[in-house]
Amino acid sequence: MKTRILYEDTALLVCFKPLGLAVQSGRIAEPDMVSELKNYLARQFDTNIAQKKPVYLGVVHRLDQPVSGVLVFAKNPAAAADLSRQIAGDRMRKTYRAVVCGGNPTEAGEWRELTDFLRKEPGGGARIARPGEPGAKKARLSYRTLDERDGCMLLEIVLQTGRHHQIRVQFSHAGMPLLGDYRYGTGESRLLSERIGIRTVQLQAVRLGFTHPVTGKEVCFELEDKLAI
């Protein structure tokens, strides 16, 4: 199994999603996290294949296929509903790392904010929109510089909202496109990515915090090996 399980109990599965693996694929024979995890749970519940019953696995949030990082899945409908409410209320705390091209580094410990309006496009992408434009939703995030080298910066990013392709679109609009992002990048960032051999979006979900749907306690899961520059 490509997916790595970081934590498991009766309500939750917290996992590491590797690069290139879809969370849930509609294509026949294409591997995805949901299929892997359902097979894993089925093996736990019943060793007799002929008697296996469908396994419940609630997908409450996603990462783009080129992005790696921490994801939580629900093992029953009640946990899924609770986690979905947290996401809808922007109460799930998501922290990312990204490598961007250009931009001005923050001072040590300084956080900056980006606020825009985003609209999801029919082709699966997203774009900056005008306030009040049909389908436009407010997108907010905070970021700080962790390192810089050769015209690139390693950023820590905290999402206040969870919009489609939010980090990639907002940083591109701010003049700091992510390395390896051939969809929202600029000519300069694409050339730099090609020159140094980067072919995937330099974005990773490194930390995830939320309220446990059963215990009510605050929990946080963080990767040990994080994206670096």
N, C-alpha and C positions, 0 to 999 in steps of 0.2 A: 504493500500500500504506500503510495507516494505521500499521502497526507500523514502528518505527525500529530498525534493526540497529546495535548499539553495538560488537560485536566478532564476528569469525567466523574459524574455522580448520577443519581437517579433522574435528575432533571436536565442536565446540561452535558454537552460535549464542547470543549474549547480546543481548537485545532490550529495547527500551522498549515496554511495553504502555500504550496510551493509555486514557483514561477511557471507559467504556461499551462497550469491546470485550471479548467473552468470550474466554477462553483457548481453549476448545473447546466448541462448541455442538452440541447434539443436534437443533436445529431446522433444518428445511430452509430454505435460502436466507438464513439469518442469518449474517452475516460473523463470522469468528473468527480468532484468531492462527494456529492450526494450519493452516487452509486457506490463509491468506495466505503463510505461510512455506513450505509444501509447493509452492505455485505458484512461489514465488521460486526454490527449489532445483531444481525441474523445469526452469525456464528456463535455469539454469546448466548442467545436465547434458546437455541435449539440446534443440536448436532445432527438431527434427523432431517435431511433436506426435504424429503417427501412431505413432512408435516410442518414445514416452516410457514408462518403467516406473515403478511405484509408488515414491515417495520415502520414505525412512525419516526420521521425526522423533520423537524421544522426549520426551514430556512428563514432567518429573520433579518439578515443583512448579507451583503455580497462584497467581493473585491473583483476588479477587472481581471480578466484572464492573465495579462502580463504582470500583474502585481502580486507580490507575496505578502504574507503576514498573518495576523491573529484574527480568527473568526469564531463566533459562538453559534452553536446549533442547539435547538430544543429537542428533548426526547419525549415530550408529551404536549398536547394542545394547550394546557393551562400555562406551562412555562413559555410556550411560543407566544401566547397572547400577552403575557406580562412583558416579555422582552420587546415585543412589537410596540407596545404602548410607550416603553422607555425610548425607543428609537423615534417614534412619532413626536414625542415631547422633547426631543433633542437632549435626553438625559443619559444617553450612553456615551461615555467619554472615549473618544478615539484619537490616538496620537500616532503620527506618521513621521517617517523620515523621507526626504527627497533630495536629489542632487539637481540643481538648476544651473542654467547657463546665464551668466550676467547678473545684474542687480547689485545693490549696495548692501554690504553686510551690516547687521545690527551690532550695536555695542554689546559688550559682555553683559549677559543677563537681560538685555533689552528685548521686549516682545513688541511686535508690530501687528497690525490687523489689516485684513483685506475684507471689504464688504462690497458685494456686487449683487446683481440680479441675474439669474441663470434661467435659461429655457431649454428643456430637453427637445431635441430635434427628431423628426420621424426616422432618419437614417441610423439612429442609435447614438449619435453624438449629442453635444450640448454647446450652447453659445451664450455670450453675454447679451442680456436683453435690457430694454428700458423699463424703469419702474412703471407698473400699471399695464405693461404689455400682456396680452392674454397668454397664460401659461408660465409667466415669469415668477420665479420664487427667489426670495432673499437668500444669499449665500454668505456666510461669515466664517472666518478662520483667523487664528493667530499663529505667528511663526517667529522663530529666532534662528540666528546663525550659530551652527556648532563648529564649522570648519570652512576654510576656503583655500582653493588651490587652482592655479592656471585658469583663472577666469570663471571658475565654478564655485558654487557654495553648497555645503551640506546643511540642510535646514531641518529643524524639528517643527512639526506642524500640529496644532490642536484644532480639530473641527468643532465649530459651534452649531453647524447645520450639516446635514448629510445629503447633498445634492449629487445628481448624476455627473460623474467626471469632474466634480467640483475643484479639486486641487489642481488638476491638469489645466482646466480652463482658466481659473482665476490667476494662476501664476503666469500662464502664457499672456493673458491680457495685461498683467502688470509688468511685462517685459522680462520675465524670468522663466522661460519655458523649461520644462523638465528634460534632462538628457534622455535620449532614447525614445522620446515621444514624437513619433513621425506623423501623428494625427494633428496635434495642436502646436507642434514646434515651429520655429522659424527656420529660414534658410541657414542662418548661422548655427543654430543649435543642431540641426540635422547634419550639417557638414562636420561639426565637432564630434558628434556622436559616431559618425562613420569613421572619422580619422582615428579615434581612440578605441574603436571596435565595440561600441555599446549598441546593442540591438533590441534591448527591452527597456521599457519605461523605468526610470530610476526612482521608484516609489515603493515604500514598504510600510505596512501597518505594524508598528512595533509595540503598541500598548493598547489594551482594551479594558475599560472599567465600567461596571454596572452594578445594579442592586440584584442580589441573588433572588430569583423569583420564589423560592421556598423559604429560605432563612431570613430574608430581608436585610442581610448584611451586605456592606459594600465589598466588592471583590475586584481585583485587578490582576491582569495577566500580561506579562512583558517578555519579549524575546531576549535571549542572551546574546545571540549573534545578530547585530543590527547592521543595516546598510551604512557603509562608510564611503569616504571619498578617496 
